Structure formats: C-alpha cells, structure tokens
Amino acid sequence: MVKFRPFNGFLPSLAGDETILDRISPPYDVIGKSELTKLQNKPYNVARITLGGVGGSYEKASKELQDWIARRALVRDRNESYYLYLQTFRMGRRRYTRTGLIGLLGLEDYERGGIIPHEETMPKVKEDRLDLLRATSTHTESILGLSQDLGDLTPEVLHRSSQQLFECEDPSGIVHSISRISDIDMKERISETMRNNKVLIADGHHRYETAMRYLREAPEERGRSWILATLACSKDPGVLVFPTHRVLKAPKVGEKDVTGAMKSRFKMTRLSTAKSLERSLKRTSKTSLGIIFRSGNVFKVELAKYESDDPMWEIDSYVFQEVMLNKILYSLARPEEVRIDYDHDFSSVERKMDRGAYDMAVLLRSPRLETIWKLAAAGRRMPKKTTYFWPKVWSGFVMHRIG
C-alpha cells in the first residue's frame, strides 16, 4: 500500500520583474558548470540551495533558504494541496504532454514492495544529498515515480480541479505548467487511487535512499517519513526512457588490445560513421553495444552468447558492466586507470570523441519500460546510470519543509 498525500508546499513569491524562470532549475545532477554559474547568479534560484555546498558544507545554503522564507520570497501554501505538473514538449514530429502529480510519498523499505527501485546507486552522491538534507531540513527537489494505473484520474479530470500557479518555457523548449489541486473530494480520490498502486522510482534513487537514512536518524521527528515526489502513470505517452552512454578515459589501454579481447566474446561489425552506428543501434532488437575509439574507428558489437538465462543479459548496460568493463578493460588496466563518465545525448558523445576528449565511447540502447518494471518487480537492479527518464522534473516550483 502506497501512501501519497497533499501538503502545504513552499511556493515562490515573485516580485518586481521576476519570472518563475528566475527561480527554477533542472535537477542537481544534470546541471553543467556554465549553466550553474548563470543559475546561481540569480538571487533566489533553487540551484543556490541544491548545489550551494561550500567545501562539502551546506550551512550557508541553509541560512540562505531561511532568509528567503523570512523575506517571503518563499511562502507556505495556506491549504494542503497536490500540485498538477504538466510538461509539454516535441520529440521529432510529435508533441507530448506528460502529466504528473506532486505530493508527499510515504517512505518505506524496499522489502515491503510498495516502492520499487530499478537502478544501483553511488554512495558518494548519497552522502552529498544527506549533507544537504541535514542542513536544510527541506526537500528542495522532487523524485519522479511511476504508477502502473491511475484509473479514472485522467489529465482532463485533474486539470478541471486545478488552479493555475506558474507556466513557463525553459531554454530547451519544454513548457512547464504548475497548478494547485485543493478540492477536498479530488484530494481524497488521488490518495485512494495511489493507495492501490505500486510506485517505480524512475528518477531519484539517491534522494529516496538518502531520505530513508535521514528518517532512521530520528524516526520520531515529525515529517521525516515523507519525501517530495512527482508521480506519473507508466501509460502516459510522455514518459520517455533514453539510454545513458559511457565515455571512457583509459590511456593505458590500447585499441588493438581491446578489439582483440572483444573478438572472443562479441560478434563485431565495423561501420563507417557514428551516425550509421546510431541508426543501426535503433534498428536492432538484440543486445548490442556501439563502440567509438579515439582513432575514429566505429564498431557495432553483439554478445556472441549469453552466459546464463538471466534476463539481465538483455540489458545493454549490464553487458557493458559484466563483459566490457569487468572482463576486458579491467584485465588490461587497473580499475583506477579507467575513468567512466556518463552522457545521455548521442550527439554530445560524438562531439566529445571528435575533440579527442576520451579514448573510447560505448553507446547503449535504452531498455523498454515493460522490461524495467519486470526486472524491478523481481527485485533486480540494473547498473547505475542505465536509464535517463525524460523530460526531467525541474526543481524550485514547490518545496517541502520537514517538521
């Protein structure tokens, strides 16, 4: 049974010539250095809090957040509400709108089966998020969860019960719309519908597990047992899943050594360009990796045979981790001599390789949402950074103060 409830959110109170774009940002883990500088130059932008740590300390960010509330730059909503979050965007020739509901999701151990993870996490990231949560006692960013069925809570029904608060178009062309739902009957319908669902964590594993740890530190403290969450329906056509590619620096590993080791485990096809590799990966249904070397050589490789009937072998990131990384690259160099970075955008990876910024790129396909649910429901976790759910839930529209 999933607990999902309305709350008194802290909302931006705009003044003067401010717009809501001055207050919001992408989530902390996808903001580049130049973008961060621009965002943090705005006096009340949420990125000043979410990435406001100095030397690992978020004390300054906490004081700044308290000052915003004292100055009424952030104001607590009078009524307990859900917040309807629409994101409208184009992908190719199609126009999509993803519908989400922002509320408080009750924290529970994964073993109970109501909240389901699908990816592994990184300890260092969780330590950083815990430092922020301890300092601010505030959920400044929302996780994204997926439910399998919202019944008769269609976007049209939810929209009729909502009151518009903010709307804007971000620099990438996504239109964000936030509305308040405070109608008592509708709030009860939402809570009851969610109670009969399970929730797959699509984006925000680190924040969820951080919140669980924060709860265990003081389980009696009021409000710690909830996390700010945006819940969408898996059937929503605006729920898109992209892969997260790997770009590697491994200067002590030679290309010939890698390709030589790969031949015993993969069927290798040499291609002429990165664009032809992208097209080929999109067409294939077999577990496949795309390889681009610093030299410009491009290969599409398929696993010669599965090492077991484990369905995880159908996941490209698992094949990369278990075969390419553990059995090939780590046999040619020590783990500390192989640096892995992540990039979800194929064109960005291509540019990085053209500049010679990395020694090797491994391009992956995204797993199907049905496969993600199936593996997650069976208690299996994919390697970290397997999926990139898009569009991202932006931060700063509404926050939750604990206690």
C-alpha positions in Angstrom: 0.0 0.0 0.0 1.5 3.3 -1.1 0.9 6.5 1.0 0.7 9.7 -1.1 -0.8 12.8 0.5 -1.2 16.5 -0.2 0.8 19.1 1.8 1.4 22.8 2.4 4.1 23.4 -0.2 6.5 26.4 -0.1 6.0 28.3 -3.3 8.0 31.1 -5.0 6.5 34.5 -4.4 7.7 36.6 -7.4 8.4 40.3 -7.0 9.2 43.1 -9.4 10.3 41.9 -12.8 11.0 38.4 -11.7 9.6 35.4 -13.6 9.4 31.8 -12.5 12.4 31.0 -14.7 14.5 33.1 -12.3 13.6 30.6 -9.5 13.7 27.1 -11.1 16.4 24.8 -12.4 17.0 21.3 -13.8 17.7 18.7 -11.1 21.1 19.0 -9.4 22.8 16.1 -11.3 22.3 17.4 -14.8 23.5 21.0 -14.4 26.8 21.8 -16.2 29.3 24.3 -14.8 28.4 27.2 -17.0 24.7 26.7 -16.5 25.2 26.5 -12.8 27.0 29.9 -12.7 24.1 31.5 -14.6 21.5 30.0 -12.3 23.4 30.8 -9.1 23.8 34.5 -10.2 20.0 34.8 -9.7 19.4 35.8 -6.1 16.5 33.3 -5.4 17.3 30.4 -7.7 16.9 27.0 -6.2 20.3 25.9 -7.5 21.9 28.2 -4.9 20.5 25.7 -2.4 20.7 22.3 -4.2 24.3 22.9 -5.3 25.2 25.5 -2.7 27.6 23.4 -0.7 30.9 25.1 0.1 33.7 22.6 0.9 31.1 19.9 1.4 29.1 22.0 3.9 25.6 23.2 3.2 25.4 25.6 6.2 25.5 28.7 4.0 22.7 27.3 1.8 20.6 26.5 4.8 20.9 30.1 6.1 20.1 31.4 2.7 16.9 29.3 2.4 15.8 30.5 5.8 16.4 34.1 4.7 14.2 33.5 1.6 11.4 32.4 3.9 11.9 35.3 6.2 11.8 37.8 3.3 8.7 36.0 1.9 10.5 35.1 -1.3 9.1 31.6 -0.5 5.7 31.4 1.0 3.9 28.4 2.6 0.7 27.5 0.8 -2.3 28.0 3.1 -4.1 24.8 2.1 -2.9 21.2 1.9 -2.7 20.6 -1.9 -1.5 18.4 -4.6 0.2 20.2 -7.5 -0.5 19.2 -11.1 2.7 19.3 -13.1 2.4 19.3 -16.9 5.4 19.2 -19.2 4.7 19.8 -22.9 7.4 19.2 -25.5 8.2 18.0 -29.0 10.2 14.9 -29.9 10.7 14.6 -33.7 7.3 15.5 -35.3 5.2 14.5 -32.3 4.0 16.7 -29.5 3.7 15.2 -26.0 2.4 16.3 -22.6 3.5 14.3 -19.5 1.1 14.7 -16.6 2.5 14.4 -13.0 1.1 14.9 -9.5 3.4 16.5 -6.9 2.7 15.3 -3.4 4.4 13.7 -0.4 5.2 10.0 -0.8 5.4 7.9 2.3 8.9 6.4 2.8 9.1 2.7 3.3 11.7 -0.1 3.0 12.1 -1.6 -0.5 11.4 -5.0 1.0 7.8 -4.1 1.6 7.2 -4.0 -2.2 5.3 -0.7 -2.5 8.2 1.4 -3.6 10.4 -0.3 -6.2 13.9 0.7 -7.3 15.4 -0.2 -10.7 19.0 1.0 -10.5 22.0 0.8 -8.3 23.2 3.9 -6.6 26.5 5.7 -5.8 27.5 6.1 -2.1 29.3 9.4 -2.6 26.2 11.0 -4.2 24.0 9.9 -1.3 26.5 11.4 1.2 26.3 14.8 -0.5 22.5 14.7 -0.6 22.3 13.7 3.0 24.5 16.7 4.0 22.1 19.0 2.1 19.0 17.4 3.8 20.6 17.5 7.3 21.4 21.2 6.8 18.2 22.4 5.3 15.5 20.0 6.6 13.9 20.6 3.3 13.1 18.5 0.2 14.1 21.1 -2.4 13.7 18.7 -5.3 11.2 16.1 -6.3 11.9 12.5 -7.3 10.0 11.0 -10.2 7.9 7.9 -9.6 5.7 5.9 -12.0 2.5 4.1 -11.1 1.0 1.4 -13.3 -2.5 2.7 -13.4 -4.3 5.9 -12.4 -7.7 4.7 -13.1 -10.2 7.5 -14.0 -7.8 10.2 -12.9 -7.2 11.3 -16.5 -5.3 14.5 -17.3 -8.6 16.2 -18.2 -10.2 15.3 -14.8 -7.2 16.5 -12.9 -7.0 19.7 -14.9 -10.6 20.6 -14.2 -9.9 20.5 -10.5 -6.8 22.6 -10.6 -5.9 26.3 -10.3 -3.0 27.6 -12.4 0.1 28.9 -10.5 3.0 29.0 -12.9 3.8 28.4 -16.5 7.0 29.0 -18.5 9.1 27.6 -21.3 12.6 26.6 -20.5 15.6 27.1 -22.8 15.2 23.7 -24.3 11.6 24.4 -25.4 9.8 22.4 -22.7 6.7 24.2 -21.4 6.2 23.6 -17.6 2.8 24.2 -16.1 2.1 24.0 -12.3 -1.4 24.1 -10.9 -2.8 23.6 -7.4 -5.4 20.9 -6.5 -7.0 21.7 -3.2 -10.5 20.4 -3.7 -11.3 18.0 -0.8 -13.1 15.3 -2.9 -10.4 15.3 -5.6 -7.6 15.0 -3.0 -9.3 12.0 -1.4 -9.7 10.4 -4.9 -6.0 10.9 -5.6 -4.9 9.5 -2.2 -7.2 6.4 -2.6 -6.1 5.8 -6.2 -2.4 5.8 -5.2 -3.0 3.6 -2.2 -3.8 0.7 -4.6 -0.7 1.3 -6.7 2.9 0.4 -6.6 5.5 3.1 -7.4 8.6 2.5 -9.5 11.3 5.0 -8.8 12.1 6.4 -12.3 14.5 9.2 -11.2 15.7 10.0 -7.7 17.1 6.7 -6.2 19.8 8.6 -4.4 17.4 11.1 -2.9 14.9 8.4 -1.9 17.6 6.3 -0.1 19.0 9.5 1.4 15.6 10.3 2.8 15.3 6.8 4.3 18.7 7.2 6.0 17.6 10.7 7.3 14.4 9.1 8.7 16.3 6.4 10.5 18.5 9.0 12.2 15.4 10.4 14.0 12.3 8.4 13.2 10.2 10.2 15.9 10.7 13.6 14.3 7.6 14.8 12.6 7.7 14.9 8.8 10.8 12.8 8.2 8.8 9.9 6.9 7.8 11.6 3.7 9.6 12.7 0.5 8.6 15.2 -2.2 7.6 13.2 -5.2 6.1 13.7 -8.7 4.0 10.6 -9.7 3.1 9.9 -13.3 1.5 7.0 -15.0 3.6 4.4 -16.9 1.0 4.5 -19.7 1.4 8.2 -20.2 2.8 8.7 -23.7 5.0 11.5 -22.4 7.1 9.1 -20.2 10.2 8.6 -22.4 13.2 6.5 -21.5 16.6 7.2 -23.1 19.9 5.3 -22.5 22.9 6.7 -20.7 26.0 6.2 -22.7 29.5 5.7 -21.3 32.6 7.7 -22.3 35.9 6.4 -21.0 39.4 7.7 -20.4 41.8 4.7 -20.3 45.1 5.9 -21.7 47.0 2.7 -20.8 44.6 0.5 -22.8 45.4 0.1 -26.5 42.6 -0.1 -29.1 44.1 -3.3 -30.6 44.2 -5.0 -27.2 40.5 -4.1 -26.6 39.3 -5.3 -30.0 41.5 -8.4 -29.7 39.9 -9.3 -26.4 36.4 -8.5 -27.7 36.6 -10.9 -30.6 36.2 -14.0 -28.4 33.0 -12.6 -26.7 31.3 -10.4 -29.4 30.2 -10.5 -33.0 31.9 -7.3 -34.3 30.7 -5.3 -37.3 32.8 -2.3 -38.5 30.8 0.7 -39.5 31.8 3.8 -41.4 30.5 6.6 -39.2 29.0 7.3 -35.8 25.7 8.3 -37.5 25.4 4.9 -39.1 26.1 3.3 -35.7 23.3 5.3 -34.2 20.9 4.2 -36.9 22.0 0.6 -36.6 21.5 0.5 -32.8 18.0 1.9 -33.2 17.0 -0.8 -35.6 18.4 -3.8 -33.7 16.4 -5.9 -31.2 19.5 -7.8 -30.0 21.6 -6.9 -27.0 24.2 -4.6 -28.7 26.8 -2.0 -27.9 28.2 0.7 -30.1 31.9 1.4 -29.8 33.8 4.5 -30.9 37.5 4.7 -30.4 39.7 7.8 -30.3 41.1 6.8 -33.7 37.7 7.2 -35.2 37.1 3.5 -35.7 33.4 2.6 -35.2 32.0 -0.9 -34.3 28.6 -2.4 -33.5 29.1 -5.4 -31.4 26.6 -8.1 -30.3 27.2 -10.5 -27.5 28.1 -13.9 -29.0 26.2 -15.8 -26.3 24.5 -15.1 -23.0 26.4 -16.5 -20.1 23.1 -17.6 -18.5 19.4 -17.3 -19.0 19.3 -14.4 -16.6 17.1 -11.7 -18.2 19.7 -9.1 -17.2 21.7 -10.1 -20.2 19.1 -8.3 -22.3 20.2 -5.0 -20.8 23.0 -3.3 -22.7 24.4 -1.6 -19.6 24.7 -4.9 -17.8 26.6 -6.4 -20.8 28.9 -3.4 -20.7 29.5 -3.8 -16.9 29.9 -7.5 -16.8 31.8 -8.1 -20.0 33.3 -5.0 -21.5 34.3 -3.5 -18.1 34.9 -6.3 -15.7 36.3 -8.9 -18.1 38.0 -6.9 -20.8 39.0 -3.4 -19.7 39.9 -4.4 -16.1 42.0 -7.2 -17.5 44.0 -4.7 -19.4 44.3 -2.0 -16.8 43.7 -1.4 -13.1 40.2 -0.1 -12.2 41.6 3.2 -11.0 43.2 3.7 -14.5 39.8 3.6 -16.2 37.6 6.6 -15.8 34.0 6.4 -16.8 31.8 9.5 -17.4 28.1 9.4 -18.5 26.2 11.2 -21.2 22.7 10.6 -22.4 23.0 12.5 -25.7 24.4 10.7 -28.7 25.4 14.0 -30.5 27.2 15.2 -27.4 29.2 11.9 -27.2 30.0 12.2 -30.9 31.4 15.8 -30.3 33.4 14.6 -27.4 35.0 11.9 -29.4 35.7 14.2 -32.4 37.5 16.6 -30.0 39.6 13.7 -28.7 38.4 14.2 -25.1 38.1 10.5 -24.5 39.7 7.3 -25.5 36.6 5.3 -26.1 32.8 5.7 -26.1 30.3 2.9 -25.5 26.8 3.6 -26.9 23.8 1.8 -25.4 20.2 1.3 -26.2 17.5 2.1 -23.7 15.6 -0.8 -22.1 11.9 -1.0 -22.6 9.7 0.3 -19.8 8.0 -3.0 -19.6 11.4 -4.7 -19.0 12.3 -2.2 -16.4 9.1 -2.9 -14.5 9.5 -6.7 -14.9 13.1 -6.8 -13.5 12.4 -4.3 -10.8 9.3 -6.2 -9.6 11.5 -9.3 -9.4 13.9 -7.4 -7.1 16.6 -6.9 -9.7 18.6 -3.7 -10.0 20.2 -2.6 -13.2 23.6 -1.0 -13.2 23.8 2.7 -12.2 23.0 5.2 -14.9 21.2 2.7 -17.1 18.2 4.8 -17.8 17.6 8.5 -18.5 13.9 9.3 -17.9 12.9 12.4 -19.9 11.9 15.1 -19.5 13.5 15.8 -16.2 11.4 17.1 -13.3 12.6 20.7 -12.7 13.2 22.0 -9.2 12.0 25.1 -7.4 8.3 25.2 -8.2 7.4 23.8 -4.8 9.4 22.6 -1.8 8.6 20.7 1.3 9.9 21.8 4.7 10.2 19.0 7.2 8.6 19.4 10.7 
